[in-house]
Amino acid sequence: MSFTIFFSQKYYFHFLLSTHRHIHYLYYSLSHPAEPSFHLQWRRKRVISILIG
């Protein structure tokens, strides 16, 4: 039971963290439209890897 609560808390924390980063990257890409798209793709992959890990 405690393990399930711990796991859900960890997942919720990762979800909040990734959402915050995603919003930050969206804002950054809007304020810096000249940034290369491959850099944004690398960041997106990094966020996904953080979510899975």
N, C-alpha and C positions, 0 to 999 in steps of 0.2 A: 504494500500500500504506500509506504513512504517512498519507495523507489519510483512508483508511478507519479507521485506528486513532484518529486525531484525532477523527473524527466519532463513533465509538463511545464514546470517552472523554467527549466533550461530551454525548452523549445520556445516558450513565450518570450524569454529574454532574447533569443536569437532572432525571433520574428520582429520584435521591437527594434533591435539593432539594425537588421537588414532593411526594415521599412524606413528608419531614420536615414540610413546611408543612401537608400534609393532616392528618397526625396532630396537629399543633399546633392546627389549626382544630377538629378533632373534640374534642380535649380542652377547648378554649376554649368551644365550644358546649355541652359537657356541664357545665362549671363555670358558664356564664352562660346558662341556658336562656331568660332573658327577652330575649335578643338577637333582633331582627327577622330573619325568614327571608330577606328580600330581601338583607340584608347578607351572609349566608352564600352566597347565590347569586352575588353580585357577586364574592366572594372565590374561589368555585369557577371562575368565568369567568376570573378573573385567573390562577389556577393553570394552567388549560388554555391560556391564551394564552402563558404562560411556557414551558409544555411544547412548544407548537408553534414558538414563536420560539426 
